[in-house]
Structures are given as C-alpha cells and as structure tokens.
Amino acid sequence: MVGKAKWFTRRRYTGWGLMPKTWQGLVYIMAIAGVIAFIQALKIAENLKLIFTAVWVILILVDVLHVMASMKLDEREQKIEAIAERNAAWAMIASIAISILYVTTVGKELTGTELMPALIFPLVAGVIVKAASNVILDRKGI
Amino acid sequence: MKTRIKEFRAKLNLTQEELADKVGVRRETIVFLEKGKYNPSLKLAYDVAHALKTQIEELFII
C-alpha cells in the first residue's frame, strides 16, 4: 500500500474520506489527479481510457480504505464518529424516502438529468447532518 | 463531571500532548477530559489515573 495514515486526517465536516495533513498527503492527491489526467490525454480509444481510469480508481479506493482502516481513533473519536455516522445514515434514509415520494408523485418517466436531484439530495443531506453532528458533539461534549 | 487532571498533570510537569501519548489518546481528548466535557470509559479513567500516579477517585469528581 502506498498511502500512510500519518499523511491524512479523516474528513469530519465535508463528507467522507481523507484530508491531506502533510505535504506527502498533498502529493498523493496530486498524483491521483495527475494519473487520471495522463490517461485522459492518451491518444487511445475512449473505452480503453475508461477501463484504465476505472482500474486506477479501484486501486486508489483500495489504498484509501486501507489508510482509513489503519487510522487509529481513540474512544472519544470513535463515539463521536459512530453518532455522527448514525445521524447521517438516518438523514440519508429520510432523504431517499422523500426522493421516492417525489418521483412517484411526479407521475411520469423521469430522464437521467431529472433524476439527478433525487440522487444528490440524500448525499447532501448526509454530509450536512454529519458535519452538524460533529460540530455539536465537539462543542457540547459527550 | 469535574476533574483534577490539569492539577495532577502540572505536578508531574507533563504537557497535554505527553499525557495523551502516555495514555494512548489524542491531545484533544485530554483537553475535553480536563474541561469536563467528556465522560471517559472506566478503562480510560484508570489509564489516566495510572499515568498521573493517582487514584480515579482523586482525579474525577462526580
């Protein structure tokens, strides 16, 4: 594995994933973007570009998951993360229910772009609730 | 819950970072413990008391 836990912190207020903490973390992020840009710049068939990009993304995902798994949280951080993630999950479930209600109420076949808000809404709701939970738990204490 | 962690930490001349390293938690957790904004598990309370060379009852005041 390439990424190291000490290069990153966990995202708490801006969704899920990692934030670079050191210059090595920043270089890691830039390298990911650089390889994707390189693949896109290659003069090869589009479906080959897609395959290479997909393989690269899968490799990065495995590395990022390994980094996140090796980040040790102390008991306070574990409790706060568990509560924040639970709250975010409930917000996303509620948002999905609202989205389904909206789609069925509209009563017509929705195209891809018309469906996008219904897909993005739960993600945004999850991010907002997770961030709010982290802020409140940090201030109020547990 | 009130704590006397800061008082005992000062007696041993330890920084929050040093105490955190001894106990195996983040410095932020020690900050929250000192402010009484986090109720630790029994194990953590014991580890902190042990690191500060005192008893749990001396350190945490309910």
Backbone of each chain as ProteinMPNN parsed JSONL, in Angstrom:
{"seq_chain_A": "MVGKAKWFTRRRYTGWGLMPKTWQGLVYIMAIAGVIAFIQALKIAENLKLIFTAVWVILILVDVLHVMASMKLDEREQKIEAIAERNAAWAMIASIAISILYVTTVGKELTGTELMPALIFPLVAGVIVKAASNVILDRKGI", "coords_chain_A": {"N_chain_A": [[0.843, -1.197, 0.0], [0.41, 2.283, -0.675], [-0.342, 4.867, 0.399], [-0.095, 6.544, 3.6], [-1.287, 6.534, 6.96], [-0.484, 8.649, 8.6], [-0.245, 10.813, 6.912], [-2.7, 11.929, 6.519], [-5.927, 13.259, 7.649], [-9.111, 12.264, 8.915], [-12.042, 13.135, 7.082], [-14.385, 15.325, 8.519], [-16.229, 17.37, 8.436], [-16.822, 17.775, 5.807], [-17.996, 15.695, 4.364], [-17.167, 12.325, 3.389], [-14.126, 10.435, 3.669], [-10.651, 11.3, 3.13], [-8.474, 13.94, 4.294], [-5.663, 15.785, 3.227], [-2.878, 16.062, 5.411], [-0.216, 16.462, 5.608], [2.646, 17.386, 3.532], [3.207, 15.192, 2.029], [0.73, 13.936, 1.832], [-0.612, 15.757, 0.254], [0.862, 15.573, -2.124], [0.24, 12.954, -2.742], [-2.53, 13.176, -3.351], [-2.347, 14.869, -5.554], [-0.931, 13.23, -7.271], [-2.79, 11.227, -7.807], [-4.741, 12.667, -9.228], [-3.118, 13.502, -11.307], [-2.414, 11.133, -12.681], [-4.911, 10.366, -13.622], [-5.46, 12.519, -15.323], [-3.353, 12.139, -17.133], [-4.04, 9.667, -18.28], [-6.4, 10.416, -19.578], [-5.368, 12.127, -21.454], [-4.09, 10.489, -23.187], [-3.673, 9.163, -26.475], [-5.721, 7.135, -27.254], [-8.317, 4.626, -27.666], [-11.636, 5.551, -26.514], [-13.031, 3.766, -24.832], [-10.965, 2.274, -23.822], [-9.608, 4.193, -22.352], [-11.515, 4.576, -20.409], [-11.495, 2.091, -19.144], [-8.86, 1.964, -18.124], [-8.937, 4.168, -16.405], [-10.93, 3.341, -14.636], [-9.703, 1.083, -13.478], [-7.543, 2.359, -12.21], [-8.925, 4.001, -10.404], [-10.134, 2.055, -8.793], [-7.871, 0.865, -7.641], [-6.898, 3.06, -6.17], [-9.032, 3.45, -4.457], [-8.931, 1.109, -2.912], [-6.477, 1.543, -1.646], [-7.024, 3.905, -0.225], [-9.056, 3.034, 1.483], [-7.581, 1.236, 2.982], [-5.821, 3.018, 4.252], [-7.671, 4.482, 5.783], [-8.653, 2.457, 7.432], [-6.399, 1.909, 8.909], [-6.104, 4.112, 10.448], [-5.995, 5.031, 13.668], [-8.497, 5.56, 15.973], [-9.195, 7.254, 19.007], [-11.15, 6.478, 22.01], [-13.04, 8.52, 22.431], [-13.157, 9.806, 19.923], [-14.071, 7.66, 18.41], [-16.636, 7.288, 19.483], [-17.879, 9.745, 18.839], [-17.695, 9.682, 16.049], [-19.259, 7.41, 15.517], [-21.809, 8.256, 16.368], [-22.213, 10.51, 14.716], [-22.105, 9.317, 12.149], [-24.277, 7.584, 12.323], [-26.382, 9.448, 12.562], [-26.092, 10.721, 10.072], [-26.702, 8.588, 8.393], [-29.42, 8.162, 9.0], [-30.463, 10.599, 8.109], [-29.931, 10.352, 5.379], [-31.509, 8.152, 4.716], [-34.054, 9.169, 5.238], [-34.062, 11.202, 3.333], [-33.909, 9.731, 0.966], [-36.361, 8.461, 1.065], [-38.043, 10.681, 0.808], [-37.268, 11.482, -1.743], [-38.123, 9.279, -3.277], [-40.843, 9.486, -2.872], [-41.301, 11.917, -4.146], [-40.578, 11.277, -6.818], [-42.483, 9.313, -7.426], [-44.795, 10.796, -7.138], [-44.599, 12.739, -9.119], [-45.282, 11.315, -11.379], [-44.539, 10.682, -13.982], [-42.277, 9.311, -16.43], [-39.026, 9.795, -15.525], [-36.107, 11.365, -16.836], [-32.493, 10.816, -16.995], [-31.119, 13.241, -16.186], [-33.163, 14.563, -14.886], [-33.545, 12.96, -12.753], [-31.302, 13.328, -11.263], [-31.302, 15.336, -9.101], [-32.784, 13.924, -7.182], [-31.04, 11.95, -6.519], [-28.785, 13.252, -5.649], [-29.669, 14.756, -3.488], [-30.017, 13.021, -1.096], [-27.276, 12.505, -0.563], [-26.208, 15.062, -0.087], [-27.752, 15.771, 2.117], [-26.843, 13.862, 3.959], [-24.129, 14.646, 4.247], [-24.405, 17.223, 5.346], [-25.772, 16.71, 7.765], [-23.937, 15.009, 9.034], [-21.731, 16.742, 9.354], [-22.91, 18.725, 10.989], [-23.527, 17.188, 13.25], [-20.951, 16.475, 14.122], [-19.936, 19.016, 14.784], [-21.703, 19.821, 16.844], [-21.353, 17.774, 18.75], [-18.642, 18.081, 19.325], [-18.649, 20.588, 20.548], [-20.552, 20.391, 22.583], [-19.803, 18.161, 23.973], [-19.474, 14.718, 25.075]], "CA_chain_A": [[0.0, 0.0, 0.0], [1.233, 3.486, -0.858], [-0.727, 5.922, 1.337], [0.145, 6.284, 5.017], [-2.289, 7.193, 7.805], [0.026, 9.902, 9.194], [-0.311, 11.898, 5.929], [-4.085, 12.372, 6.361], [-6.912, 13.19, 8.734], [-10.427, 11.894, 8.381], [-12.98, 14.239, 6.865], [-15.434, 15.347, 9.529], [-17.203, 18.408, 8.135], [-17.03, 17.92, 4.363], [-18.309, 14.407, 3.742], [-16.434, 11.13, 3.791], [-12.827, 10.272, 3.026], [-9.436, 11.789, 3.778], [-7.952, 15.287, 4.004], [-4.206, 15.738, 3.414], [-2.399, 16.748, 6.623], [1.206, 16.762, 5.382], [2.958, 17.608, 2.112], [3.136, 13.883, 1.359], [-0.681, 13.728, 1.529], [-0.929, 16.644, -0.882], [1.499, 14.958, -3.295], [-0.561, 11.747, -3.016], [-3.759, 13.615, -4.02], [-1.967, 15.401, -6.872], [-0.528, 12.088, -8.106], [-4.037, 10.577, -8.247], [-5.31, 13.513, -10.279], [-2.149, 13.527, -12.409], [-2.524, 9.89, -13.455], [-6.189, 10.427, -14.346], [-5.261, 13.482, -16.421], [-2.459, 11.495, -18.098], [-4.824, 8.649, -19.009], [-7.342, 11.123, -20.454], [-4.606, 12.782, -22.523], [-3.536, 9.481, -24.101], [-4.365, 9.049, -27.766], [-6.204, 5.746, -27.368], [-9.785, 4.539, -27.758], [-12.336, 6.055, -25.323], [-13.38, 2.698, -23.896], [-9.707, 1.896, -23.148], [-9.385, 5.24, -21.326], [-12.469, 4.299, -19.325], [-11.03, 0.891, -18.419], [-7.66, 2.34, -17.355], [-9.365, 5.065, -15.321], [-11.666, 2.525, -13.662], [-8.71, 0.267, -12.751], [-6.806, 3.275, -11.341], [-9.833, 4.417, -9.32], [-10.285, 0.899, -7.888], [-6.617, 0.738, -6.869], [-6.848, 4.17, -5.211], [-10.071, 3.176, -3.452], [-8.398, 0.07, -2.006], [-5.426, 2.176, -0.844], [-7.662, 4.856, 0.698], [-9.739, 2.242, 2.52], [-6.523, 0.71, 3.852], [-5.356, 4.141, 5.078], [-8.727, 4.796, 6.763], [-8.722, 1.358, 8.403], [-5.224, 1.932, 9.784], [-6.127, 5.315, 11.291], [-6.5, 4.657, 14.984], [-9.27, 6.581, 16.665], [-9.323, 6.931, 20.428], [-12.539, 6.133, 22.332], [-13.893, 9.698, 22.242], [-13.325, 9.979, 18.478], [-14.913, 6.548, 17.939], [-18.026, 7.553, 19.89], [-18.39, 10.876, 18.053], [-17.856, 9.23, 14.669], [-20.391, 6.487, 15.464], [-23.051, 9.032, 16.471], [-22.335, 11.335, 13.508], [-22.41, 8.446, 11.004], [-25.65, 7.127, 12.512], [-27.251, 10.573, 12.211], [-26.011, 10.909, 8.622], [-27.432, 7.469, 7.768], [-30.856, 8.442, 9.148], [-30.78, 11.725, 7.215], [-29.916, 9.857, 4.007], [-32.682, 7.287, 4.553], [-35.216, 10.062, 5.152], [-33.978, 11.905, 2.05], [-34.238, 8.773, -0.095], [-37.811, 8.278, 1.135], [-38.633, 11.893, 0.226], [-36.983, 11.435, -3.185], [-39.006, 8.268, -3.875], [-42.184, 10.09, -2.846], [-41.31, 12.942, -5.205], [-40.545, 10.619, -8.132], [-43.776, 8.645, -7.672], [-45.82, 11.834, -7.218], [-44.47, 13.408, -10.422], [-46.17, 10.507, -12.21], [-44.108, 10.439, -15.36], [-40.929, 8.737, -16.521], [-38.0, 10.847, -15.426], [-34.837, 11.071, -17.52], [-31.311, 10.813, -16.128], [-30.833, 14.55, -15.575], [-34.277, 14.905, -13.993], [-33.4, 12.111, -11.559], [-30.088, 13.698, -10.529], [-31.563, 15.941, -7.772], [-33.261, 12.898, -6.253], [-29.885, 11.153, -6.11], [-27.826, 14.126, -4.957], [-30.29, 15.217, -2.247], [-29.613, 12.226, 0.079], [-25.835, 12.681, -0.294], [-26.03, 16.389, 0.523], [-28.362, 15.696, 3.458], [-25.919, 13.091, 4.795], [-22.939, 15.471, 4.519], [-24.787, 18.329, 6.246], [-26.092, 16.175, 9.094], [-22.69, 14.519, 9.634], [-20.958, 17.913, 9.771], [-23.602, 19.341, 12.129], [-23.359, 16.287, 14.402], [-19.573, 16.612, 14.598], [-19.792, 20.336, 15.415], [-22.463, 19.839, 18.107], [-20.724, 16.854, 19.707], [-17.37, 18.685, 19.74], [-18.894, 21.726, 21.454], [-21.336, 20.02, 23.758], [-19.127, 17.086, 24.695], [-20.283, 13.505, 25.267]], "C_chain_A": [[0.881, 1.252, 0.0], [0.935, 4.542, 0.217], [-0.452, 5.531, 2.775], [-0.824, 7.122, 5.85], [-1.793, 8.544, 8.326], [0.015, 11.072, 8.208], [-1.694, 12.562, 5.902], [-4.816, 12.484, 7.695], [-8.236, 12.776, 8.085], [-11.256, 13.144, 8.143], [-14.074, 14.165, 7.926], [-16.557, 16.301, 9.146], [-17.525, 18.531, 6.658], [-17.24, 16.559, 3.709], [-17.461, 13.269, 4.286], [-15.11, 11.068, 3.055], [-11.713, 10.901, 3.837], [-9.13, 13.225, 3.372], [-6.441, 15.22, 4.179], [-3.771, 16.593, 4.599], [-0.938, 17.185, 6.44], [1.431, 16.974, 3.886], [2.896, 16.284, 1.34], [1.688, 13.56, 0.962], [-1.112, 14.536, 0.315], [-0.361, 16.062, -2.175], [0.713, 13.72, -3.721], [-1.818, 12.112, -3.81], [-3.437, 14.084, -5.438], [-1.565, 14.269, -7.815], [-1.765, 11.367, -8.638], [-4.623, 11.351, -9.428], [-4.413, 13.503, -11.514], [-2.261, 12.294, -13.293], [-3.82, 9.886, -14.263], [-6.073, 11.371, -15.539], [-4.393, 12.872, -17.512], [-3.225, 10.475, -18.954], [-5.758, 9.331, -20.016], [-6.632, 11.764, -21.645], [-4.047, 11.779, -23.543], [-4.356, 9.409, -25.386], [-4.72, 7.58, -27.989], [-7.725, 5.773, -27.429], [-10.43, 4.952, -26.431], [-12.633, 4.948, -24.318], [-12.122, 2.193, -23.16], [-9.372, 2.891, -22.043], [-10.268, 4.964, -20.114], [-11.993, 3.13, -18.479], [-9.836, 1.249, -17.534], [-8.025, 3.223, -16.158], [-10.068, 4.269, -14.223], [-10.699, 1.685, -12.816], [-7.949, 1.156, -11.758], [-7.656, 3.681, -10.139], [-10.011, 3.279, -8.308], [-9.047, 0.734, -7.023], [-6.536, 1.82, -5.788], [-7.848, 3.938, -4.08], [-9.58, 2.161, -2.425], [-7.35, 0.695, -1.086], [-6.023, 3.112, 0.2], [-8.376, 4.112, 1.832], [-8.722, 1.661, 3.498], [-6.007, 1.801, 4.791], [-6.387, 4.437, 6.172], [-8.81, 3.723, 7.844], [-7.544, 1.414, 9.375], [-5.135, 3.21, 10.624], [-6.759, 4.957, 12.623], [-7.249, 5.837, 15.6], [-9.306, 6.229, 18.147], [-10.812, 6.827, 20.766], [-13.49, 7.311, 22.123], [-14.183, 9.907, 20.759], [-14.223, 8.882, 17.905], [-16.376, 6.805, 18.259], [-18.628, 8.655, 19.03], [-18.636, 10.443, 16.612], [-19.07, 8.319, 14.544], [-21.711, 7.25, 15.486], [-23.272, 9.853, 15.197], [-22.715, 10.489, 12.294], [-23.838, 7.91, 11.105], [-26.633, 8.223, 12.107], [-27.277, 10.802, 10.707], [-26.798, 9.819, 7.898], [-28.94, 7.71, 7.841], [-31.284, 9.577, 8.207], [-30.846, 11.243, 5.766], [-31.124, 8.969, 3.735], [-33.935, 8.144, 4.389], [-35.243, 10.77, 3.798], [-34.346, 10.986, 0.892], [-35.744, 8.549, -0.124], [-38.529, 9.467, 0.502], [-38.451, 11.885, -1.291], [-37.913, 10.443, -3.887], [-40.429, 8.815, -3.946], [-42.326, 11.109, -3.972], [-41.411, 12.284, -6.583], [-41.885, 9.959, -8.43], [-44.896, 9.677, -7.823], [-45.792, 12.533, -8.587], [-45.271, 12.655, -11.482], [-45.766, 10.373, -13.668], [-42.697, 9.851, -15.307], [-39.895, 9.865, -16.493], [-36.724, 10.414, -16.14], [-33.683, 11.158, -16.506], [-31.079, 12.133, -15.424], [-31.945, 14.972, -14.621], [-34.181, 14.123, -12.692], [-32.238, 12.559, -10.679], [-30.371, 14.352, -9.169], [-31.986, 14.896, -6.735], [-32.111, 12.02, -5.749], [-28.909, 11.977, -5.278], [-28.353, 14.558, -3.593], [-29.9, 14.364, -1.031], [-28.139, 12.395, 0.446], [-25.587, 14.0, 0.431], [-26.586, 16.387, 1.946], [-27.43, 14.962, 4.418], [-24.711, 13.916, 5.201], [-23.265, 16.564, 5.537], [-25.036, 17.809, 7.659], [-24.837, 15.659, 9.787], [-21.858, 15.686, 10.169], [-21.58, 18.556, 11.013], [-23.423, 18.499, 13.389], [-21.967, 16.425, 14.987], [-19.377, 17.933, 15.329], [-20.462, 20.335, 16.793], [-21.79, 18.958, 19.155], [-19.381, 17.394, 20.188], [-17.597, 19.79, 20.769], [-19.544, 21.278, 22.749], [-20.588, 19.008, 24.614], [-20.054, 15.884, 24.833], [-19.835, 12.756, 26.499]], "O_chain_A": [[1.957, 1.27, 0.599], [1.851, 5.049, 0.865], [-0.553, 4.362, 3.144], [-1.141, 8.259, 5.502], [-2.58, 9.478, 8.479], [0.241, 12.213, 8.614], [-1.848, 13.639, 5.326], [-4.414, 11.913, 8.709], [-8.438, 12.922, 6.879], [-11.181, 14.102, 8.913], [-14.621, 13.097, 8.2], [-17.714, 16.066, 9.494], [-18.404, 19.305, 6.281], [-16.719, 16.302, 2.624], [-17.089, 13.244, 5.459], [-14.984, 11.586, 1.945], [-11.803, 11.024, 5.059], [-9.469, 13.67, 2.276], [-5.966, 14.662, 5.168], [-4.244, 17.717, 4.768], [-0.491, 18.158, 7.047], [0.526, 16.769, 3.077], [2.575, 16.261, 0.151], [1.441, 12.987, -0.099], [-1.871, 14.066, -0.533], [-1.035, 16.063, -3.205], [0.54, 13.466, -4.913], [-2.145, 11.464, -4.805], [-4.14, 13.755, -6.393], [-1.826, 14.336, -9.016], [-1.786, 10.943, -9.794], [-4.953, 10.784, -10.469], [-4.907, 13.496, -12.642], [-2.209, 12.4, -14.518], [-3.845, 9.467, -15.42], [-6.534, 11.054, -16.636], [-4.666, 13.067, -18.696], [-3.079, 10.429, -20.175], [-5.891, 8.885, -21.155], [-7.222, 11.924, -22.714], [-3.592, 12.165, -24.62], [-5.576, 9.575, -25.373], [-4.106, 6.886, -28.798], [-8.342, 6.825, -27.262], [-9.859, 4.737, -25.362], [-12.508, 5.146, -23.11], [-12.208, 1.742, -22.018], [-8.921, 2.518, -20.96], [-9.845, 5.094, -18.965], [-12.073, 3.167, -17.251], [-9.793, 0.893, -16.356], [-7.501, 3.055, -15.056], [-9.836, 4.492, -13.035], [-10.852, 1.586, -11.599], [-7.732, 0.766, -10.611], [-7.177, 3.705, -9.005], [-10.036, 3.521, -7.102], [-9.149, 0.494, -5.82], [-6.16, 1.548, -4.648], [-7.559, 4.19, -2.911], [-9.785, 2.328, -1.223], [-7.33, 0.415, 0.112], [-5.598, 3.124, 1.355], [-8.305, 4.516, 2.993], [-8.975, 1.602, 4.701], [-5.782, 1.552, 5.976], [-6.033, 4.619, 7.337], [-9.01, 4.028, 9.019], [-7.672, 1.013, 10.532], [-4.207, 3.373, 11.416], [-7.94, 4.615, 12.682], [-6.721, 6.941, 15.731], [-9.43, 5.06, 18.51], [-11.654, 7.062, 19.899], [-14.624, 7.119, 21.686], [-15.327, 10.157, 20.379], [-15.039, 9.142, 17.021], [-17.253, 6.576, 17.426], [-19.752, 8.525, 18.545], [-19.658, 10.791, 16.02], [-19.832, 8.43, 13.583], [-22.625, 6.939, 14.722], [-24.38, 9.89, 14.661], [-23.557, 10.899, 11.496], [-24.532, 7.795, 10.094], [-27.602, 7.962, 11.393], [-28.334, 11.046, 10.126], [-27.479, 10.091, 6.909], [-29.655, 7.49, 6.863], [-32.345, 9.509, 7.588], [-31.716, 11.674, 5.009], [-31.702, 9.022, 2.649], [-34.769, 7.886, 3.521], [-36.302, 10.923, 3.188], [-35.015, 11.407, -0.052], [-36.343, 8.458, -1.196], [-39.495, 9.297, -0.242], [-39.367, 12.238, -2.034], [-38.431, 10.733, -4.965], [-41.129, 8.634, -4.942], [-43.346, 11.153, -4.661], [-42.229, 12.684, -7.411], [-42.376, 10.033, -9.557], [-45.848, 9.445, -8.567], [-46.839, 12.873, -9.138], [-45.865, 13.265, -12.372], [-46.584, 9.984, -14.501], [-42.024, 9.892, -14.277], [-39.904, 10.762, -17.336], [-36.314, 9.256, -16.062], [-33.871, 11.518, -15.343], [-30.867, 12.164, -14.212], [-31.683, 15.673, -13.644], [-34.675, 14.564, -11.654], [-32.183, 12.221, -9.496], [-29.751, 13.974, -8.175], [-31.602, 14.971, -5.567], [-32.205, 11.42, -4.678], [-28.292, 11.479, -4.337], [-27.58, 14.711, -2.647], [-29.487, 14.925, -0.016], [-27.791, 12.426, 1.627], [-24.86, 14.055, 1.424], [-25.972, 16.931, 2.864], [-27.248, 15.388, 5.559], [-24.307, 13.897, 6.364], [-22.501, 16.802, 6.472], [-24.567, 18.397, 8.634], [-24.679, 15.843, 10.993], [-21.345, 15.634, 11.287], [-20.877, 18.891, 11.967], [-23.195, 19.038, 14.472], [-21.807, 16.487, 16.206], [-18.727, 17.975, 16.374], [-19.877, 20.784, 17.78], [-21.671, 19.351, 20.315], [-19.017, 17.186, 21.345], [-16.844, 19.919, 21.734], [-19.169, 21.699, 23.844], [-20.725, 19.0, 25.838], [-21.273, 16.016, 24.721], [-20.397, 11.71, 26.824]]}, "seq_chain_B": "MKTRIKEFRAKLNLTQEELADKVGVRRETIVFLEKGKYNPSLKLAYDVAHALKTQIEELFII", "coords_chain_B": {"N_chain_B": [[-18.951, 16.201, 34.683], [-16.464, 16.961, 36.994], [-12.897, 17.396, 36.869], [-9.576, 16.787, 38.124], [-7.423, 16.707, 36.539], [-5.746, 18.525, 35.247], [-4.46, 19.706, 37.387], [-3.029, 17.567, 38.564], [-1.491, 16.901, 36.402], [0.104, 19.125, 36.111], [1.599, 18.914, 38.428], [3.25, 16.774, 37.822], [4.612, 17.852, 35.795], [3.811, 17.541, 33.099], [2.943, 17.896, 29.668], [-0.141, 18.375, 27.821], [0.005, 16.926, 25.508], [2.032, 15.071, 26.102], [0.842, 13.619, 28.158], [-1.306, 12.585, 26.756], [0.024, 10.937, 24.923], [1.122, 9.072, 26.685], [-1.148, 7.836, 27.624], [-2.374, 6.982, 25.365], [-4.176, 8.303, 23.703], [-5.697, 11.03, 21.79], [-4.478, 14.438, 21.899], [-6.571, 16.229, 21.973], [-8.566, 14.802, 23.244], [-7.64, 14.713, 25.873], [-7.83, 17.412, 26.413], [-10.621, 17.767, 26.347], [-11.31, 16.075, 28.445], [-10.133, 17.417, 30.624], [-11.645, 19.712, 30.649], [-13.985, 18.711, 31.479], [-15.797, 17.887, 29.63], [-16.07, 15.465, 28.521], [-17.041, 12.206, 29.289], [-15.156, 9.692, 30.397], [-14.494, 6.203, 29.572], [-14.333, 3.47, 31.927], [-11.913, 2.189, 31.709], [-10.303, 4.098, 30.365], [-10.354, 6.136, 32.237], [-9.046, 4.872, 34.313], [-6.527, 4.441, 33.091], [-5.641, 7.074, 32.738], [-5.531, 7.944, 35.393], [-3.597, 6.205, 36.344], [-1.404, 7.004, 34.772], [-1.017, 9.496, 35.832], [-0.225, 8.904, 38.308], [-2.046, 8.457, 40.421], [-5.254, 7.923, 42.093], [-8.443, 6.95, 40.66], [-10.612, 8.074, 42.013], [-9.492, 10.336, 43.119], [-9.072, 11.876, 40.967], [-11.374, 12.266, 39.368], [-14.352, 13.962, 39.862], [-17.553, 13.513, 40.835]], "CA_chain_B": [[-18.042, 15.672, 35.69], [-15.252, 17.789, 37.152], [-11.678, 16.594, 37.004], [-8.362, 17.469, 38.631], [-6.355, 16.222, 35.656], [-4.791, 19.615, 34.999], [-3.69, 19.901, 38.631], [-2.078, 16.461, 38.696], [-0.584, 16.971, 35.254], [1.071, 20.194, 36.422], [2.508, 18.395, 39.486], [4.225, 15.897, 37.179], [5.244, 18.616, 34.718], [3.505, 16.92, 31.803], [2.072, 18.652, 28.761], [-1.319, 17.599, 27.416], [0.49, 16.016, 24.459], [2.772, 13.987, 26.751], [-0.126, 12.777, 28.86], [-2.069, 11.888, 25.713], [0.892, 9.856, 24.396], [1.259, 8.04, 27.735], [-2.419, 7.133, 27.798], [-2.731, 6.4, 24.064], [-5.306, 9.032, 23.11], [-5.311, 12.298, 21.168], [-4.372, 15.576, 22.813], [-7.916, 16.812, 22.072], [-9.323, 14.029, 24.251], [-7.185, 15.189, 27.185], [-8.428, 18.751, 26.557], [-12.04, 17.588, 26.69], [-11.369, 15.486, 29.791], [-9.81, 18.463, 31.597], [-12.765, 20.666, 30.705], [-15.159, 18.0, 31.967], [-16.768, 17.786, 28.524], [-16.129, 14.081, 28.05], [-17.064, 11.201, 30.363], [-14.353, 8.577, 29.867], [-14.803, 4.844, 29.988], [-13.612, 3.1, 33.153], [-10.532, 1.862, 31.312], [-9.576, 5.331, 30.09], [-10.207, 6.833, 33.523], [-7.989, 4.144, 35.039], [-5.241, 4.704, 32.411], [-5.245, 8.463, 33.029], [-5.152, 7.99, 36.812], [-2.331, 5.472, 36.442], [-0.363, 7.847, 34.173], [-0.792, 10.643, 36.729], [0.219, 8.319, 39.573], [-3.042, 8.709, 41.456], [-6.431, 7.06, 42.015], [-9.56, 7.507, 39.888], [-11.456, 8.891, 42.899], [-8.808, 11.617, 43.337], [-8.974, 12.609, 39.701], [-12.691, 12.578, 38.808], [-15.299, 14.347, 40.936], [-18.923, 13.493, 40.295]], "C_chain_B": [[-16.795, 16.57, 35.766], [-14.042, 16.879, 37.288], [-10.547, 17.457, 37.556], [-7.165, 17.053, 37.788], [-5.294, 17.292, 35.465], [-3.87, 19.803, 36.202], [-2.626, 18.814, 38.764], [-1.057, 16.465, 37.559], [0.518, 18.005, 35.507], [2.083, 19.719, 37.469], [3.611, 17.539, 38.867], [4.915, 16.579, 36.0], [5.021, 17.985, 33.338], [2.672, 17.88, 30.962], [0.877, 17.768, 28.43], [-0.91, 16.532, 26.393], [1.186, 14.807, 25.076], [1.833, 13.041, 27.475], [-0.926, 11.95, 27.855], [-1.264, 10.706, 25.162], [1.007, 8.719, 25.4], [0.012, 7.166, 27.798], [-2.879, 6.464, 26.499], [-3.985, 7.019, 23.466], [-4.779, 10.302, 22.442], [-5.242, 13.399, 22.22], [-5.747, 16.201, 23.04], [-8.751, 16.102, 23.131], [-8.926, 14.465, 25.657], [-7.792, 16.575, 27.448], [-9.88, 18.632, 27.006], [-12.216, 16.965, 28.074], [-11.144, 16.561, 30.84], [-10.961, 19.456, 31.748], [-14.023, 20.022, 31.255], [-16.228, 17.823, 30.899], [-16.814, 16.374, 27.939], [-16.092, 13.146, 29.254], [-16.333, 9.966, 29.865], [-14.915, 7.236, 30.292], [-13.978, 4.552, 31.248], [-12.138, 2.838, 32.833], [-9.707, 3.137, 31.075], [-9.33, 6.11, 31.38], [-9.077, 6.195, 34.327], [-6.617, 4.462, 34.442], [-4.732, 6.107, 32.716], [-4.775, 8.576, 34.477], [-3.792, 7.318, 37.007], [-1.17, 6.313, 35.906], [-0.032, 9.028, 35.073], [-0.468, 10.193, 38.149], [-0.748, 8.639, 40.721], [-4.206, 7.732, 41.28], [-7.53, 7.747, 41.215], [-10.378, 8.471, 40.747], [-10.842, 10.257, 43.172], [-8.932, 12.519, 42.116], [-10.341, 13.088, 39.186], [-13.684, 12.824, 39.939], [-16.702, 14.412, 40.342], [-19.774, 14.519, 41.044]], "O_chain_B": [[-16.17, 16.889, 34.755], [-14.144, 15.745, 37.757], [-10.568, 18.684, 37.461], [-6.03, 17.048, 38.266], [-4.096, 17.011, 35.513], [-2.668, 20.027, 36.058], [-1.463, 19.106, 39.042], [0.096, 16.077, 37.744], [1.684, 17.798, 35.172], [3.262, 20.067, 37.413], [4.757, 17.566, 39.317], [5.707, 15.956, 35.291], [5.939, 17.911, 32.521], [1.807, 18.587, 31.479], [0.877, 16.57, 28.716], [-1.404, 15.405, 26.409], [0.974, 13.672, 24.651], [1.994, 11.822, 27.421], [-1.188, 10.768, 28.076], [-1.801, 9.617, 24.96], [0.994, 7.546, 25.026], [0.083, 5.952, 27.992], [-3.662, 5.514, 26.519], [-4.764, 6.337, 22.799], [-3.59, 10.613, 22.512], [-5.857, 13.309, 23.283], [-6.06, 16.647, 24.143], [-9.547, 16.73, 23.828], [-9.78, 14.576, 26.536], [-8.215, 16.872, 28.566], [-10.311, 19.316, 27.935], [-13.162, 17.292, 28.79], [-11.869, 16.624, 31.832], [-11.215, 19.972, 32.837], [-15.024, 20.704, 31.478], [-17.405, 17.635, 31.205], [-17.526, 16.128, 26.966], [-15.231, 13.27, 30.125], [-16.841, 9.26, 28.994], [-15.699, 7.138, 31.236], [-13.051, 5.289, 31.585], [-11.244, 3.219, 33.589], [-8.565, 3.242, 31.523], [-8.253, 6.667, 31.592], [-8.262, 6.886, 34.938], [-5.66, 4.72, 35.173], [-3.536, 6.308, 32.928], [-3.761, 9.213, 34.764], [-2.945, 7.814, 37.751], [-0.09, 6.34, 36.496], [1.101, 9.509, 35.078], [-0.441, 11.002, 39.076], [-0.344, 9.029, 41.817], [-4.158, 6.836, 40.438], [-7.552, 8.972, 41.101], [-10.786, 9.538, 40.288], [-11.558, 11.226, 43.425], [-8.901, 13.745, 42.216], [-10.45, 14.183, 38.635], [-13.834, 12.006, 40.847], [-17.0, 15.237, 39.478], [-20.96, 14.669, 40.751]]}, "name": "protein", "num_of_chains": 2, "seq": "MVGKAKWFTRRRYTGWGLMPKTWQGLVYIMAIAGVIAFIQALKIAENLKLIFTAVWVILILVDVLHVMASMKLDEREQKIEAIAERNAAWAMIASIAISILYVTTVGKELTGTELMPALIFPLVAGVIVKAASNVILDRKGIMKTRIKEFRAKLNLTQEELADKVGVRRETIVFLEKGKYNPSLKLAYDVAHALKTQIEELFII"}
